[in-house]
Amino acid sequence: MKKFMTVICICVSFFMAVPVSAKVQGYKEAEDFYKKEKKTEKSFWVEDGNGKKVQALAKEDTVYVTVKEEIIRSMPGENGKNLGKVLLGEAVSRVAVCDNGWSKAYCKDEKGRKILGYISDASLSEHTSVVEKNEEVTAGKDCDILDFPGKKDGEVVGELLEMDEVHRTAQVDDIWSRIVYQDEEGKERTGYIPTNVLEDQESNTASKEIVNAVENDKSSGKVADASAGVISQSEGKGIFADAVEDVTTAGNSSVVNGVQVGTPVAVSSEAVLKPLGTFRITHYCPCSICCGPWANGITSTGVTATTNHTIAVDPSQIPYGSKVVINGQVYVAEDCGGAIKTNCIDIYVATHEEGESRGVYYTDVYLMQ
């Protein structure tokens, strides 16, 4: 069997710490629990690394990492010392929750070391879609290997060829498989491939969910109850935090089958347009195939994604809030993704089937001024 695989690129996205979705019980829920049970609060104070005092409440539970990787810090804040990294799908044992959106927890880092530190609640979920596996599998067709189980956020890190044999270590939502493969230097790497590219997998639930992805995600609560135009100022980090203020929202929209649907807006003949060049246009929906197993329809800027309105861009090229014209229709830059690089735009659509039917194409793009 072939063992050759070519690494196309390995790079770390500067926004990887911004999850598509992550909901865990935090400080307020812990405080409410103490009050309801009429128990004395077990609390302590800690500095956040920025000169501020943070109050923490004791809370014991197990939660899971929902981003590619997250830094474990010595203090509950971005300025805390980097103690290590915890990877996607890892279980985290919390011992306390802080009133600034961080938790104190025991984590296993990427080197297998057990570390007690602080991790952002925004990167955690109470549930995991990762089912551990330990088996050899064979590719039934060629496919890309991604560094995250989602088409929008996953970056291509390698290539799996038909008849290649690899070790599968986990299955994610029945749709993605986590594998260990060898790069061109013979080093072992971890990546994700669609489960339905594997031999004897064509007839299982993975291929069926590609057609019914949105319905499946709705029934499992992964598509958000749309709250039109609500911006969460707590979403986004670094350069995104300031950019959120510039994001505009869809004026006329409605919720259909759990997806916020917007009305197409044609560019005015009087609009002043700045040519941005020719872009590669792709499409994504709120399903776990496109956005990962923790998708909930909320963009990286904190607004609810809307069809005929929301696009994912490289914000270093097109700032958030920009109005962009594609084939005569106006869209707003509200999202980003690991696969969305220079001269690439991902248009948000209602279903995976619709995104597949629209396909990939190249066209001139303009910025409204």
RAPEFEN-V957990 format. One line per field, one symbol per residue. ss: DSSP state (H for helix, E for strand, C for the rest). psi: psi as a letter, one per 40 degrees, with the letter a starting at -180 (. if undefined). A space follows every 10 residues. Layout:
ss->???
psi->???
This chain:
ss->CCCCCCCCCC CCCCCCCCCC CCCCCCHHHH HHHHHHCCCC CCEEEEECCC CCEEEEEEEE EEEEECCCEE EEECCCCCCC CEEEEEECCC EEEEEEEECC CEEEEEEECC CCCEEEEEEE HHHEECCCCE EEEEEEEEEC CCEEEECCCC CCCCCEEEEE CCCCEEEEEE EECCCEEEEE EECCCCCEEE EEEEHHHECC CCCCHHHHHH HCHHHHHHHC CCCCCCCCCC CCCCCCCCHH HHHHHHCCCC CCEEEECCEE EECCCECCCC CCEEEEEEEE EEEECCCHHH HCCCCCCECC CCCECCECCE EECCCCCCCC CCEEEECCEE EEEEECCCCC CCCEEEEECC CHHHHHHHCC EEEEEEEEC
psi->iiehhhhdih ihheedehid ihhihadddd ddddddefih hhiiiiieef eihhhiihhh ihiiheidii hhieigidei hheaihihei hhhieiiiee fiihihihae eeihhhaiih deeiieiieh hhigihihhe iiiihieigh ddehiheahh iheihihhei hhfedihhih ihaeeeihih ahihdeeiie edeadddded dfddddddde eehihhgheh hheeiiibdd dddddehiih dhiihhfehh hihhhihiee ihhhheahih hiiiieiedd eiefieehie eeihihiedh ihiheedhii eihhhhfeih ihheiiideg ahfhhhhhid idddddddah ihiiiihh.
